[in-house]
């Protein structure tokens, strides 16, 4: 083999390894979990892990588009808390007029989606039109939404009407053919997200925007519109995740959604999406979500470390994932 041939073959190997790395890590975690606890692969545990990871998973799909386009959003956890609070207050206010039933639930879902879309649009306008750095906008939004939620709850908790919550509970706890609705919704969102990323002009425009904004402009990509769209999509998916989350607890407070932004960003980076933008893969994000969920589950089942340290472990994973990305680029 000549030197030229060897140098051409090496990048293909690295690419294959980087692509398969998250999948191999997921398989290793499954084997480790099964060896540490006999209940790890039980139907109840698997369903619980998948259902609880669906909230972060749905948000992480939207985060994939934002990061691929060269952006970031630190406000999604606080946004989810705010959307949940607004949804609960709206449903409680509509109980006397709509009663307990499907119309009330549908109205609450509409409020959540519209609130999420509006929050995402506001972020998108400030970033794309006003030209403010995404880090600054979403960092400020994180504090604003968290404070607004605490204010709406008067420092306590916003609770959904008991009868309304009882009627709404099946949206989280029931499902189709033994598969919980949050898992089904997460799967549908992931499939649609992967199709949009790989097969549509929008996905290609996100990648070109993240790779080089000036080149994207010269290529007739509507940069501002694409960037705004990524944040609107993310906001809408935050609303959708909240719709799945509220029937689980039936309440919201200033502590709802804490560290969701870290988990969503971590899942995206672990899955292979480049932090600086230019390349993203939704299926990798799904794998990243499962990896984080399994690590959390294994730590809890095996009592290896305190569950209070899970956030620290996720932070370390994010740093390591970025370091590995940079090393891969240096090797190229």
N, C-alpha and C positions, 0 to 999 in steps of 0.2 A: 504493500500500500504506500503510495507516495505521500509526501508531506501535505500536498494540496488536498488530496482525498481525505487524509486524516483530519485536517483542520475543518473541512466541510462537514464531516460526520459528527464532530464533537458537539456543535450546537444542537443537532437533532437529538442527541442523547440527553443533553441538559434539559431541552424542552420537554422531552418525554418524561424525565424524572420529575420535573417541576409540575407537570400535569398530573402524574400519577401519585405524587407525594401525598396530597391530602387524602386521596382514596386509601392509600396504604396505611396512613395514620389512623383513619377511621376503622379499617379492618383490625389493626393492632389493638385499638381501644376496645373493640367488641370482644376480641379474644381475651384481653386482660380483664375486662369486667366479668365475663363468664367464668373465668378461673378464680376470681376473688369472691364472687357471691353467686350462689346457685339460683337466686331469684332475678338475676340481672336480665336474663332473656325471657322472663315470664311475660305473658300477654299483658298483665296489669302494669308492670314496670315499663315495658316498651311503649305501650299506649300513653302512659303518663308522661314519659320523656318527650315523645313526639308532640303531644298536645300542648305541653308547656313551652316547647321550643317553637311552636307555630307563630306565637306573637312576634318574637324576635326575627323569625324566618321571613315573615311577610314584610316586616320593616327592612330587613337586610336586603331583600330583592330590590326595593326602591333605592336603598343606599348604594347598591352596585352601580346603578345608572349615574347617580350623583358623583361618585368617586371616579368612575370611568371617564366622566366629562371633566375631570380635573377639579371637582368641588369637594366639599365636606359638609356634614350637618351634625352639629353637636346638640341640637335641640330636640331630637326625636323622643327621648324619654320624657322630658318635661311637656312636650307637645301632646304625648299620649295621655299624660295625667290631666292636662287641660281639656282635651277632647272628651275624656271620660267624665270629667266633672260637668262640662256643659251638657253632655248627653243625658246624664242622670238628672240634672236639674230640669232639662226640657221634658223628659219623660214624666217626672213627678208632676210638673205643671200641667201636662196634658191628660193625666189620669181622669180628672173630673169630666172632661169633654169627650175623650175617646174611650174611656173605660179600659178594662184589662183585656187585652186581646192582640190579635195580629196587627191591626192598624196602629196601635201604640208602639209595638216593637218596630214596625217599618218606619214610623215617624222618627223614632229614636235613632235608627240606623242612618236615616237620611241626614239628621242633624250631625251625627258623628262624621259622616263622609264629607258633608259640606264644610264643617269646621276644619277638618284636616286639610281639605283642598285649599281653603282660604288661607290657612296658616302657611302651607307650602307655597302658595302664590305670593304671599307677602315676602317670604324669604327670597323667592326667586326675583321679585321686582327689585328689592334692595341690592341684591347681588349683581343681577344682569343689567338693570337699568341705571341704578344709582352708582354702580361701580364700587361698592363696598366689599372688602374681602369677605369671603364666605365664613372664614374662621371667626371674624369679628361679629358678623350678623347673627350667626347661629349661636355663638357664645352668649351674646346679649339676649337672644330669644330664649335660650335655656333658662336664664334667670327670670325673665319676664313671665314665661308660662308657669314656672314653678311657683312664683310669688302669687300670680293670679289664682292658681288653683288653691293655694293656702288661704288666700283672701276669700274666695268663694265659699270655702269650707269653714271660714271663721276660725282657722287654726285647728280644726278637727277633721271630721270625715264626712263626705257627702255620700249618703246611702240611698239606694234605689228603693222605692215603695215595695213593701214586703210581697204583696200579691203580684206586682209587676215583675219582681225578681223571680218569683216562683214560676211564673209563666215563661220568663225569658231564659231560665236555666238550661233547657234542652239545647239551646244554640251552642253551648260549650260541652255539656255532658252527654248529649245524644249524638247520633251520627247515622251513617249509612253502611249496612252490612258489617257492623262491628267497628267501623272506622269513625272516629270522632269528627265532627264538622270542622273544628280548627285545622286538623290534619288535612282534610280534603281541600279546604280553602287554600292552605299553604301550598299544597301540591299543584293546584290549578294556577295560582299566582306564579309559582316557580316555572311551570311549563310555558305560560304566556310570556313571562319575563325572558326566558331563554330564547324563545322564538323571536321576540322583539329585538333582543341583543344581536342575534346571529343572522336573522333573515330580513330585517327591515331597514330602510334608509335611516330611521331614527337611531337605531343601535350603532350603525356605522358613523353617523354624525357625532354621536356621543364620544366614540373612540377617537375620531379625528380632532374633535374639540379638545379632548384631554391631552392628545399627543402634541398638538401645536395649534394654538388658537389662530395665529396669523395665517398659516397655511389653510386652515379651515375656512377663514374668511375669503381668501383668494379662490377657494374651491366652491364658492357660492353657497356655503353652509350658513344658515341663518343662526349665527352663534348665540345671540341673546335669546332668541325664541327657544332654541334647544336647551340652553342652560336653565331657563325658567321652567321648561317642561319637566326637566329632571326633578326639580324641587316640588313641582305640583304633583307629579306622580308619587314621590316619596310622601308628601303630605296626605294624599289620598290613601296610600297604603297604611299610614299611621292610623287614619280613621278606620280602615278595615280591620286592622289588628285590634283596635280598641273595641270594635263591635264584638269581636270574639272574646275579648278579655273581660268586659263588664259583667256578663252573666256568671263568670267564675266566682267572683267575690261580691258583686253587687254594690261596690263602693269605690270611691276614689278619694285620695288625699294628696297632700304635698309630697308624700314619699312614694307615690305610685310611679312606676317606670324608672326608678333610680337605677343608673348604670345601663339602661337599655341601649343608650347610644354607644357605649363602650362595647357591648356585646355585638351590636349590629356591625360596627366598624371592624371589630376583630374577626367576625365571621367572613366578611368581605375580603379582608387581607389574607386570612388563612386560606381562603378558597382560590387565591391566585390573582385576584384583581390588583393591578398596580396602584399603589397609594397615590402617586403623582398623576394618575390618569393615563389614558391612551389605550388601555386594554382592560377588559373585564369579562368575566364569565359567571353567569347566574348559577349554573349547575355547581360550580366550585363554591359559591356562596352557600348553597344548600348543604354541601358537605361540611363547610366550615361551621355552620349552625349546629349540625349534628355532632361534630367533634366537641364543640364547647359544651353542648348539653350532656354528652356522655361523660366528659371529664367531671362536670358538676355532679352527675349522678353517681359515678364511681367513687368520688371523694365522699359523698354522703353515705353510700351503702357500706363502704369499707372503713369509714371513720378514720381515714388516713390523716387528715388535717381538719382544723376547725372550719365549719361552713362559712364563718365570717371572713375567711381568707380567700374565698372563691374569686372575689373581685380582684385581689392582688395577683392571683394566678392568671386570670384572664389578661391583666395588664402585661404581665411578663410574656405571655404568648403573643400578644400584639407586637411587642418590641422585637421578639425573636423572629416573627414572620417578616417584619420590615427589614431586619438585618439580613435574613436569608435572601430576600428579594434583591437587596443592594449587592450582595456578594455574587448573586447570579448574573447581575448586569456587569459587574466588574470582570467576571470570568469571560463574558461575551466580548 
